[in-house]
Amino acid sequence: RGILSTCYANLRAPISLPEAHKILAARYETEPFVRVHAAGQFPHVKHVAGSNFCDIGVAVDARTQRLIVVSAEDNLVKGASGQAIQNMNLMCGFEETTGIKNAAIFP
């Protein structure tokens, strides 16, 4: 009940972890179901189980000049039913979070 993804991207130019985190946090600051963790901290599937949230963490490997992004989501809620409700809300003009903004089943 969850997907933990680790994605790597080769950087064209050096970037610090605080800079990378700032860019990612700014991109998702208005998204109600995306939570960006503090710089250097990574999400766990147990924190999103039973919720419509996608948690994201970021790191920079200065040695290899790679950006590392880790995401966690509940594939039953965010991946299917929650996403369908979220899309329906947007299509019907409802508040995007209607009926699906709840706390995860944790602990």
Backbone as XML, in Angstrom:
<?xml version="1.0"?>
<chain id="A" units="angstrom">
  <residue number="1" name="ARG">
    <atom name="N" x="0.840" y="-1.173" z="0.000"/>
    <atom name="CA" x="0.000" y="0.000" z="0.000"/>
    <atom name="C" x="0.887" y="1.238" z="0.000"/>
  </residue>
  <residue number="2" name="GLY">
    <atom name="N" x="1.539" y="1.460" z="-1.093"/>
    <atom name="CA" x="2.347" y="2.655" z="-1.226"/>
    <atom name="C" x="3.435" y="2.490" z="-2.249"/>
  </residue>
  <residue number="3" name="ILE">
    <atom name="N" x="3.854" y="3.617" z="-2.780"/>
    <atom name="CA" x="4.941" y="3.640" z="-3.746"/>
    <atom name="C" x="5.986" y="4.619" z="-3.231"/>
  </residue>
  <residue number="4" name="LEU">
    <atom name="N" x="7.210" y="4.146" z="-3.142"/>
    <atom name="CA" x="8.344" y="4.981" z="-2.793"/>
    <atom name="C" x="9.230" y="5.044" z="-4.022"/>
  </residue>
  <residue number="5" name="SER">
    <atom name="N" x="9.385" y="6.229" z="-4.587"/>
    <atom name="CA" x="10.166" y="6.392" z="-5.814"/>
    <atom name="C" x="11.400" y="7.228" z="-5.540"/>
  </residue>
  <residue number="6" name="THR">
    <atom name="N" x="12.506" y="6.820" z="-6.131"/>
    <atom name="CA" x="13.734" y="7.604" z="-6.072"/>
    <atom name="C" x="14.112" y="7.948" z="-7.497"/>
  </residue>
  <residue number="7" name="CYS">
    <atom name="N" x="14.197" y="9.240" z="-7.780"/>
    <atom name="CA" x="14.494" y="9.721" z="-9.134"/>
    <atom name="C" x="15.791" y="10.506" z="-9.115"/>
  </residue>
  <residue number="8" name="TYR">
    <atom name="N" x="16.592" y="10.310" z="-10.145"/>
    <atom name="CA" x="17.878" y="10.977" z="-10.261"/>
    <atom name="C" x="17.895" y="11.836" z="-11.512"/>
  </residue>
  <residue number="9" name="ALA">
    <atom name="N" x="18.524" y="13.007" z="-11.414"/>
    <atom name="CA" x="18.684" y="13.876" z="-12.579"/>
    <atom name="C" x="20.101" y="14.436" z="-12.568"/>
  </residue>
  <residue number="10" name="ASN">
    <atom name="N" x="20.751" y="14.369" z="-13.717"/>
    <atom name="CA" x="22.078" y="14.961" z="-13.844"/>
    <atom name="C" x="21.936" y="16.480" z="-13.915"/>
  </residue>
  <residue number="11" name="LEU">
    <atom name="N" x="22.712" y="17.174" z="-13.113"/>
    <atom name="CA" x="22.657" y="18.629" z="-13.076"/>
    <atom name="C" x="23.534" y="19.234" z="-14.167"/>
  </residue>
  <residue number="12" name="ARG">
    <atom name="N" x="23.049" y="20.266" z="-14.813"/>
    <atom name="CA" x="23.841" y="20.961" z="-15.832"/>
    <atom name="C" x="24.859" y="21.897" z="-15.197"/>
  </residue>
  <residue number="13" name="ALA">
    <atom name="N" x="24.515" y="22.392" z="-14.030"/>
    <atom name="CA" x="25.395" y="23.292" z="-13.281"/>
    <atom name="C" x="25.277" y="22.960" z="-11.801"/>
  </residue>
  <residue number="14" name="PRO">
    <atom name="N" x="26.336" y="23.184" z="-11.044"/>
    <atom name="CA" x="26.266" y="22.884" z="-9.606"/>
    <atom name="C" x="25.152" y="23.684" z="-8.915"/>
  </residue>
  <residue number="15" name="ILE">
    <atom name="N" x="24.519" y="23.039" z="-7.958"/>
    <atom name="CA" x="23.474" y="23.672" z="-7.159"/>
    <atom name="C" x="23.591" y="23.125" z="-5.738"/>
  </residue>
  <residue number="16" name="SER">
    <atom name="N" x="23.322" y="23.960" z="-4.773"/>
    <atom name="CA" x="23.402" y="23.520" z="-3.382"/>
    <atom name="C" x="22.077" y="22.885" z="-2.970"/>
  </residue>
  <residue number="17" name="LEU">
    <atom name="N" x="22.116" y="22.128" z="-1.896"/>
    <atom name="CA" x="20.894" y="21.527" z="-1.373"/>
    <atom name="C" x="19.870" y="22.588" z="-0.986"/>
  </residue>
  <residue number="18" name="PRO">
    <atom name="N" x="20.264" y="23.652" z="-0.282"/>
    <atom name="CA" x="19.262" y="24.687" z="0.038"/>
    <atom name="C" x="18.621" y="25.306" z="-1.207"/>
  </residue>
  <residue number="19" name="GLU">
    <atom name="N" x="19.406" y="25.516" z="-2.261"/>
    <atom name="CA" x="18.850" y="26.069" z="-3.495"/>
    <atom name="C" x="17.862" y="25.098" z="-4.131"/>
  </residue>
  <residue number="20" name="ALA">
    <atom name="N" x="18.231" y="23.819" z="-4.198"/>
    <atom name="CA" x="17.352" y="22.808" z="-4.785"/>
    <atom name="C" x="16.057" y="22.696" z="-3.995"/>
  </residue>
  <residue number="21" name="HIS">
    <atom name="N" x="16.179" y="22.704" z="-2.674"/>
    <atom name="CA" x="14.994" y="22.612" z="-1.823"/>
    <atom name="C" x="14.092" y="23.826" z="-2.026"/>
  </residue>
  <residue number="22" name="LYS">
    <atom name="N" x="14.677" y="25.006" z="-2.109"/>
    <atom name="CA" x="13.910" y="26.231" z="-2.295"/>
    <atom name="C" x="13.108" y="26.183" z="-3.599"/>
  </residue>
  <residue number="23" name="ILE">
    <atom name="N" x="13.717" y="25.707" z="-4.664"/>
    <atom name="CA" x="13.040" y="25.601" z="-5.963"/>
    <atom name="C" x="11.878" y="24.621" z="-5.879"/>
  </residue>
  <residue number="24" name="LEU">
    <atom name="N" x="12.118" y="23.454" z="-5.297"/>
    <atom name="CA" x="11.079" y="22.431" z="-5.173"/>
    <atom name="C" x="9.932" y="22.915" z="-4.277"/>
  </residue>
  <residue number="25" name="ALA">
    <atom name="N" x="10.273" y="23.515" z="-3.150"/>
    <atom name="CA" x="9.248" y="24.011" z="-2.225"/>
    <atom name="C" x="8.409" y="25.107" z="-2.870"/>
  </residue>
  <residue number="26" name="ALA">
    <atom name="N" x="9.050" y="25.985" z="-3.631"/>
    <atom name="CA" x="8.316" y="27.058" z="-4.300"/>
    <atom name="C" x="7.365" y="26.500" z="-5.353"/>
  </residue>
  <residue number="27" name="ARG">
    <atom name="N" x="7.788" y="25.466" z="-6.062"/>
    <atom name="CA" x="6.955" y="24.873" z="-7.102"/>
    <atom name="C" x="5.678" y="24.262" z="-6.533"/>
  </residue>
  <residue number="28" name="TYR">
    <atom name="N" x="5.771" y="23.642" z="-5.375"/>
    <atom name="CA" x="4.631" y="22.918" z="-4.815"/>
    <atom name="C" x="3.938" y="23.630" z="-3.657"/>
  </residue>
  <residue number="29" name="GLU">
    <atom name="N" x="4.303" y="24.870" z="-3.354"/>
    <atom name="CA" x="3.738" y="25.536" z="-2.183"/>
    <atom name="C" x="2.229" y="25.734" z="-2.265"/>
  </residue>
  <residue number="30" name="THR">
    <atom name="N" x="1.662" y="25.791" z="-3.435"/>
    <atom name="CA" x="0.212" y="25.993" z="-3.552"/>
    <atom name="C" x="-0.548" y="24.698" z="-3.829"/>
  </residue>
  <residue number="31" name="GLU">
    <atom name="N" x="0.153" y="23.589" z="-3.883"/>
    <atom name="CA" x="-0.499" y="22.305" z="-4.144"/>
    <atom name="C" x="-0.973" y="21.700" z="-2.822"/>
  </residue>
  <residue number="32" name="PRO">
    <atom name="N" x="-2.272" y="21.493" z="-2.658"/>
    <atom name="CA" x="-2.795" y="21.047" z="-1.367"/>
    <atom name="C" x="-2.418" y="19.616" z="-0.979"/>
  </residue>
  <residue number="33" name="PHE">
    <atom name="N" x="-2.020" y="18.799" z="-1.933"/>
    <atom name="CA" x="-1.737" y="17.397" z="-1.618"/>
    <atom name="C" x="-0.267" y="17.022" z="-1.791"/>
  </residue>
  <residue number="34" name="VAL">
    <atom name="N" x="0.591" y="18.009" z="-1.906"/>
    <atom name="CA" x="2.029" y="17.760" z="-2.001"/>
    <atom name="C" x="2.707" y="18.404" z="-0.809"/>
  </residue>
  <residue number="35" name="ARG">
    <atom name="N" x="3.485" y="17.594" z="-0.086"/>
    <atom name="CA" x="4.222" y="18.103" z="1.073"/>
    <atom name="C" x="5.712" y="17.889" z="0.814"/>
  </residue>
  <residue number="36" name="VAL">
    <atom name="N" x="6.457" y="18.982" z="0.831"/>
    <atom name="CA" x="7.903" y="18.910" z="0.615"/>
    <atom name="C" x="8.579" y="18.882" z="1.980"/>
  </residue>
  <residue number="37" name="HIS">
    <atom name="N" x="9.382" y="17.853" z="2.193"/>
    <atom name="CA" x="10.099" y="17.698" z="3.457"/>
    <atom name="C" x="11.244" y="18.694" z="3.550"/>
  </residue>
  <residue number="38" name="ALA">
    <atom name="N" x="11.758" y="18.873" z="4.737"/>
    <atom name="CA" x="12.911" y="19.744" z="4.947"/>
    <atom name="C" x="14.093" y="19.231" z="4.125"/>
  </residue>
  <residue number="39" name="ALA">
    <atom name="N" x="14.996" y="20.118" z="3.780"/>
    <atom name="CA" x="16.161" y="19.755" z="2.962"/>
    <atom name="C" x="16.918" y="18.587" z="3.584"/>
  </residue>
  <residue number="40" name="GLY">
    <atom name="N" x="17.162" y="17.567" z="2.787"/>
    <atom name="CA" x="17.914" y="16.405" z="3.245"/>
    <atom name="C" x="17.091" y="15.359" z="3.978"/>
  </residue>
  <residue number="41" name="GLN">
    <atom name="N" x="15.807" y="15.592" z="4.188"/>
    <atom name="CA" x="14.940" y="14.608" z="4.842"/>
    <atom name="C" x="14.064" y="13.943" z="3.788"/>
  </residue>
  <residue number="42" name="PHE">
    <atom name="N" x="13.791" y="12.663" z="3.998"/>
    <atom name="CA" x="13.054" y="11.895" z="2.996"/>
    <atom name="C" x="11.743" y="11.347" z="3.541"/>
  </residue>
  <residue number="43" name="PRO">
    <atom name="N" x="10.752" y="11.196" z="2.668"/>
    <atom name="CA" x="9.445" y="10.689" z="3.092"/>
    <atom name="C" x="9.451" y="9.179" z="3.301"/>
  </residue>
  <residue number="44" name="HIS">
    <atom name="N" x="8.425" y="8.722" z="3.981"/>
    <atom name="CA" x="8.190" y="7.296" z="4.197"/>
    <atom name="C" x="6.767" y="6.974" z="3.762"/>
  </residue>
  <residue number="45" name="VAL">
    <atom name="N" x="6.569" y="5.793" z="3.237"/>
    <atom name="CA" x="5.243" y="5.368" z="2.800"/>
    <atom name="C" x="4.261" y="5.374" z="3.967"/>
  </residue>
  <residue number="46" name="LYS">
    <atom name="N" x="4.713" y="5.023" z="5.159"/>
    <atom name="CA" x="3.806" y="4.965" z="6.309"/>
    <atom name="C" x="3.199" y="6.321" z="6.638"/>
  </residue>
  <residue number="47" name="HIS">
    <atom name="N" x="3.837" y="7.418" z="6.223"/>
    <atom name="CA" x="3.316" y="8.753" z="6.505"/>
    <atom name="C" x="2.222" y="9.190" z="5.534"/>
  </residue>
  <residue number="48" name="VAL">
    <atom name="N" x="2.065" y="8.476" z="4.431"/>
    <atom name="CA" x="1.041" y="8.836" z="3.443"/>
    <atom name="C" x="-0.032" y="7.765" z="3.286"/>
  </residue>
  <residue number="49" name="ALA">
    <atom name="N" x="0.124" y="6.631" z="3.946"/>
    <atom name="CA" x="-0.842" y="5.538" z="3.820"/>
    <atom name="C" x="-2.242" y="6.011" z="4.198"/>
  </residue>
  <residue number="50" name="GLY">
    <atom name="N" x="-3.199" y="5.731" z="3.340"/>
    <atom name="CA" x="-4.572" y="6.107" z="3.594"/>
    <atom name="C" x="-4.868" y="7.563" z="3.310"/>
  </residue>
  <residue number="51" name="SER">
    <atom name="N" x="-3.976" y="8.258" z="2.633"/>
    <atom name="CA" x="-4.183" y="9.679" z="2.361"/>
    <atom name="C" x="-4.020" y="9.967" z="0.868"/>
  </residue>
  <residue number="52" name="ASN">
    <atom name="N" x="-4.353" y="11.168" z="0.488"/>
    <atom name="CA" x="-4.198" y="11.624" z="-0.896"/>
    <atom name="C" x="-2.921" y="12.452" z="-1.059"/>
  </residue>
  <residue number="53" name="PHE">
    <atom name="N" x="-2.026" y="12.396" z="-0.082"/>
    <atom name="CA" x="-0.806" y="13.195" z="-0.120"/>
    <atom name="C" x="0.321" y="12.510" z="-0.879"/>
  </residue>
  <residue number="54" name="CYS">
    <atom name="N" x="1.158" y="13.324" z="-1.479"/>
    <atom name="CA" x="2.430" y="12.885" z="-2.048"/>
    <atom name="C" x="3.491" y="13.673" z="-1.305"/>
  </residue>
  <residue number="55" name="ASP">
    <atom name="N" x="4.362" y="12.964" z="-0.585"/>
    <atom name="CA" x="5.439" y="13.604" z="0.163"/>
    <atom name="C" x="6.720" y="13.523" z="-0.654"/>
  </residue>
  <residue number="56" name="ILE">
    <atom name="N" x="7.494" y="14.606" z="-0.650"/>
    <atom name="CA" x="8.698" y="14.685" z="-1.478"/>
    <atom name="C" x="9.878" y="15.141" z="-0.632"/>
  </residue>
  <residue number="57" name="GLY">
    <atom name="N" x="11.028" y="14.508" z="-0.873"/>
    <atom name="CA" x="12.285" y="14.927" z="-0.266"/>
    <atom name="C" x="13.320" y="15.102" z="-1.351"/>
  </residue>
  <residue number="58" name="VAL">
    <atom name="N" x="14.312" y="15.958" z="-1.110"/>
    <atom name="CA" x="15.325" y="16.238" z="-2.127"/>
    <atom name="C" x="16.714" y="16.220" z="-1.503"/>
  </residue>
  <residue number="59" name="ALA">
    <atom name="N" x="17.680" y="15.794" z="-2.299"/>
    <atom name="CA" x="19.090" y="15.817" z="-1.903"/>
    <atom name="C" x="19.913" y="16.122" z="-3.139"/>
  </residue>
  <residue number="60" name="VAL">
    <atom name="N" x="21.145" y="16.567" z="-2.917"/>
    <atom name="CA" x="22.074" y="16.830" z="-4.007"/>
    <atom name="C" x="23.346" y="16.051" z="-3.721"/>
  </residue>
  <residue number="61" name="ASP">
    <atom name="N" x="23.789" y="15.261" z="-4.684"/>
    <atom name="CA" x="25.065" y="14.550" z="-4.577"/>
    <atom name="C" x="26.099" y="15.410" z="-5.292"/>
  </residue>
  <residue number="62" name="ALA">
    <atom name="N" x="26.892" y="16.147" z="-4.529"/>
    <atom name="CA" x="27.868" y="17.069" z="-5.110"/>
    <atom name="C" x="28.967" y="16.326" z="-5.873"/>
  </residue>
  <residue number="63" name="ARG">
    <atom name="N" x="29.287" y="15.110" z="-5.447"/>
    <atom name="CA" x="30.344" y="14.341" z="-6.107"/>
    <atom name="C" x="29.970" y="13.982" z="-7.534"/>
  </residue>
  <residue number="64" name="THR">
    <atom name="N" x="28.725" y="13.517" z="-7.720"/>
    <atom name="CA" x="28.289" y="13.089" z="-9.059"/>
    <atom name="C" x="27.480" y="14.156" z="-9.783"/>
  </residue>
  <residue number="65" name="GLN">
    <atom name="N" x="27.216" y="15.277" z="-9.115"/>
    <atom name="CA" x="26.386" y="16.354" z="-9.659"/>
    <atom name="C" x="25.013" y="15.840" z="-10.075"/>
  </residue>
  <residue number="66" name="ARG">
    <atom name="N" x="24.383" y="15.126" z="-9.134"/>
    <atom name="CA" x="23.039" y="14.603" z="-9.368"/>
    <atom name="C" x="22.067" y="15.148" z="-8.340"/>
  </residue>
  <residue number="67" name="LEU">
    <atom name="N" x="20.880" y="15.427" z="-8.831"/>
    <atom name="CA" x="19.766" y="15.791" z="-7.979"/>
    <atom name="C" x="19.015" y="14.504" z="-7.673"/>
  </residue>
  <residue number="68" name="ILE">
    <atom name="N" x="18.669" y="14.297" z="-6.416"/>
    <atom name="CA" x="17.949" y="13.097" z="-6.007"/>
    <atom name="C" x="16.630" y="13.530" z="-5.396"/>
  </residue>
  <residue number="69" name="VAL">
    <atom name="N" x="15.530" y="13.030" z="-5.942"/>
    <atom name="CA" x="14.201" y="13.345" z="-5.435"/>
    <atom name="C" x="13.521" y="12.037" z="-5.051"/>
  </residue>
  <residue number="70" name="VAL">
    <atom name="N" x="13.041" y="11.977" z="-3.815"/>
    <atom name="CA" x="12.342" y="10.797" z="-3.315"/>
    <atom name="C" x="10.902" y="11.204" z="-3.038"/>
  </residue>
  <residue number="71" name="SER">
    <atom name="N" x="9.966" y="10.394" z="-3.530"/>
    <atom name="CA" x="8.550" y="10.677" z="-3.277"/>
    <atom name="C" x="7.865" y="9.439" z="-2.722"/>
  </residue>
  <residue number="72" name="ALA">
    <atom name="N" x="6.836" y="9.671" z="-1.925"/>
    <atom name="CA" x="6.033" y="8.585" z="-1.356"/>
    <atom name="C" x="4.570" y="8.936" z="-1.532"/>
  </residue>
  <residue number="73" name="GLU">
    <atom name="N" x="3.794" y="7.950" z="-1.963"/>
    <atom name="CA" x="2.351" y="8.137" z="-2.085"/>
    <atom name="C" x="1.649" y="6.809" z="-1.858"/>
  </residue>
  <residue number="74" name="ASP">
    <atom name="N" x="0.405" y="6.890" z="-1.448"/>
    <atom name="CA" x="-0.431" y="5.702" z="-1.290"/>
    <atom name="C" x="-1.060" y="5.436" z="-2.648"/>
  </residue>
  <residue number="75" name="ASN">
    <atom name="N" x="-0.672" y="4.375" z="-3.283"/>
    <atom name="CA" x="-1.149" y="4.115" z="-4.649"/>
    <atom name="C" x="-2.629" y="3.748" z="-4.709"/>
  </residue>
  <residue number="76" name="LEU">
    <atom name="N" x="-3.248" y="3.425" z="-3.591"/>
    <atom name="CA" x="-4.683" y="3.139" z="-3.611"/>
    <atom name="C" x="-5.504" y="4.417" z="-3.500"/>
  </residue>
  <residue number="77" name="VAL">
    <atom name="N" x="-5.012" y="5.373" z="-2.744"/>
    <atom name="CA" x="-5.762" y="6.618" z="-2.588"/>
    <atom name="C" x="-5.284" y="7.635" z="-3.619"/>
  </residue>
  <residue number="78" name="LYS">
    <atom name="N" x="-4.037" y="8.059" z="-3.532"/>
    <atom name="CA" x="-3.521" y="9.062" z="-4.464"/>
    <atom name="C" x="-3.483" y="8.518" z="-5.888"/>
  </residue>
  <residue number="79" name="GLY">
    <atom name="N" x="-3.181" y="7.261" z="-6.024"/>
    <atom name="CA" x="-3.015" y="6.692" z="-7.354"/>
    <atom name="C" x="-4.297" y="6.388" z="-8.086"/>
  </residue>
  <residue number="80" name="ALA">
    <atom name="N" x="-5.398" y="6.234" z="-7.386"/>
    <atom name="CA" x="-6.623" y="5.822" z="-8.072"/>
    <atom name="C" x="-7.818" y="6.621" z="-7.572"/>
  </residue>
  <residue number="81" name="SER">
    <atom name="N" x="-8.394" y="6.200" z="-6.491"/>
    <atom name="CA" x="-9.647" y="6.811" z="-6.041"/>
    <atom name="C" x="-9.510" y="8.277" z="-5.664"/>
  </residue>
  <residue number="82" name="GLY">
    <atom name="N" x="-8.504" y="8.626" z="-4.902"/>
    <atom name="CA" x="-8.315" y="10.024" z="-4.508"/>
    <atom name="C" x="-8.060" y="10.920" z="-5.697"/>
  </residue>
  <residue number="83" name="GLN">
    <atom name="N" x="-7.278" y="10.425" z="-6.650"/>
    <atom name="CA" x="-7.001" y="11.210" z="-7.852"/>
    <atom name="C" x="-8.267" y="11.419" z="-8.666"/>
  </residue>
  <residue number="84" name="ALA">
    <atom name="N" x="-9.117" y="10.391" z="-8.743"/>
    <atom name="CA" x="-10.384" y="10.529" z="-9.472"/>
    <atom name="C" x="-11.281" y="11.578" z="-8.814"/>
  </residue>
  <residue number="85" name="ILE">
    <atom name="N" x="-11.357" y="11.564" z="-7.492"/>
    <atom name="CA" x="-12.183" y="12.550" z="-6.781"/>
    <atom name="C" x="-11.594" y="13.946" z="-6.943"/>
  </residue>
  <residue number="86" name="GLN">
    <atom name="N" x="-10.284" y="14.048" z="-6.845"/>
    <atom name="CA" x="-9.620" y="15.342" z="-7.015"/>
    <atom name="C" x="-9.902" y="15.908" z="-8.413"/>
  </residue>
  <residue number="87" name="ASN">
    <atom name="N" x="-9.799" y="15.088" z="-9.438"/>
    <atom name="CA" x="-10.085" y="15.531" z="-10.805"/>
    <atom name="C" x="-11.557" y="15.913" z="-10.975"/>
  </residue>
  <residue number="88" name="MET">
    <atom name="N" x="-12.461" y="15.109" z="-10.390"/>
    <atom name="CA" x="-13.888" y="15.424" z="-10.467"/>
    <atom name="C" x="-14.173" y="16.769" z="-9.810"/>
  </residue>
  <residue number="89" name="ASN">
    <atom name="N" x="-13.563" y="16.999" z="-8.648"/>
    <atom name="CA" x="-13.744" y="18.280" z="-7.961"/>
    <atom name="C" x="-13.354" y="19.446" z="-8.865"/>
  </residue>
  <residue number="90" name="LEU">
    <atom name="N" x="-12.221" y="19.327" z="-9.522"/>
    <atom name="CA" x="-11.754" y="20.398" z="-10.405"/>
    <atom name="C" x="-12.680" y="20.577" z="-11.605"/>
  </residue>
  <residue number="91" name="MET">
    <atom name="N" x="-13.117" y="19.473" z="-12.192"/>
    <atom name="CA" x="-13.986" y="19.531" z="-13.367"/>
    <atom name="C" x="-15.356" y="20.113" z="-13.039"/>
  </residue>
  <residue number="92" name="CYS">
    <atom name="N" x="-15.847" y="19.852" z="-11.834"/>
    <atom name="CA" x="-17.189" y="20.303" z="-11.443"/>
    <atom name="C" x="-17.178" y="21.655" z="-10.737"/>
  </residue>
  <residue number="93" name="GLY">
    <atom name="N" x="-15.994" y="22.246" z="-10.579"/>
    <atom name="CA" x="-15.917" y="23.558" z="-9.958"/>
    <atom name="C" x="-15.941" y="23.543" z="-8.443"/>
  </residue>
  <residue number="94" name="PHE">
    <atom name="N" x="-15.763" y="22.368" z="-7.838"/>
    <atom name="CA" x="-15.717" y="22.284" z="-6.380"/>
    <atom name="C" x="-14.314" y="22.629" z="-5.894"/>
  </residue>
  <residue number="95" name="GLU">
    <atom name="N" x="-14.205" y="22.880" z="-4.597"/>
    <atom name="CA" x="-12.889" y="23.037" z="-3.989"/>
    <atom name="C" x="-12.106" y="21.748" z="-4.223"/>
  </residue>
  <residue number="96" name="GLU">
    <atom name="N" x="-10.868" y="21.862" z="-4.664"/>
    <atom name="CA" x="-10.050" y="20.697" z="-5.034"/>
    <atom name="C" x="-9.935" y="19.665" z="-3.913"/>
  </residue>
  <residue number="97" name="THR">
    <atom name="N" x="-9.981" y="20.100" z="-2.675"/>
    <atom name="CA" x="-9.771" y="19.206" z="-1.533"/>
    <atom name="C" x="-11.051" y="18.594" z="-0.971"/>
  </residue>
  <residue number="98" name="THR">
    <atom name="N" x="-12.196" y="18.915" z="-1.548"/>
    <atom name="CA" x="-13.474" y="18.445" z="-1.016"/>
    <atom name="C" x="-13.527" y="16.925" z="-0.915"/>
  </residue>
  <residue number="99" name="GLY">
    <atom name="N" x="-13.780" y="16.441" z="0.273"/>
    <atom name="CA" x="-13.960" y="15.006" z="0.492"/>
    <atom name="C" x="-12.706" y="14.182" z="0.574"/>
  </residue>
  <residue number="100" name="ILE">
    <atom name="N" x="-11.525" y="14.785" z="0.370"/>
    <atom name="CA" x="-10.305" y="13.971" z="0.380"/>
    <atom name="C" x="-9.169" y="14.552" z="1.214"/>
  </residue>
  <residue number="101" name="LYS">
    <atom name="N" x="-9.377" y="15.676" z="1.853"/>
    <atom name="CA" x="-8.303" y="16.238" z="2.684"/>
    <atom name="C" x="-8.441" y="15.668" z="4.087"/>
  </residue>
  <residue number="102" name="ASN">
    <atom name="N" x="-7.723" y="14.619" z="4.324"/>
    <atom name="CA" x="-7.752" y="13.985" z="5.631"/>
    <atom name="C" x="-6.345" y="13.605" z="6.036"/>
  </residue>
  <residue number="103" name="ALA">
    <atom name="N" x="-6.173" y="13.367" z="7.314"/>
    <atom name="CA" x="-4.882" y="12.926" z="7.815"/>
    <atom name="C" x="-4.620" y="11.486" z="7.407"/>
  </residue>
  <residue number="104" name="ALA">
    <atom name="N" x="-3.366" y="11.160" z="7.237"/>
    <atom name="CA" x="-3.004" y="9.787" z="6.897"/>
    <atom name="C" x="-3.274" y="8.861" z="8.077"/>
  </residue>
  <residue number="105" name="ILE">
    <atom name="N" x="-3.371" y="7.577" z="7.806"/>
    <atom name="CA" x="-3.558" y="6.575" z="8.851"/>
    <atom name="C" x="-2.196" y="6.290" z="9.466"/>
  </residue>
  <residue number="106" name="PHE">
    <atom name="N" x="-1.779" y="7.154" z="10.403"/>
    <atom name="CA" x="-0.470" y="7.005" z="11.027"/>
    <atom name="C" x="-0.535" y="7.588" z="12.426"/>
  </residue>
  <residue number="107" name="PRO">
    <atom name="N" x="-0.044" y="7.011" z="13.429"/>
    <atom name="CA" x="0.733" y="5.793" z="13.423"/>
    <atom name="C" x="-0.101" y="4.569" z="13.328"/>
  </residue>
</chain>
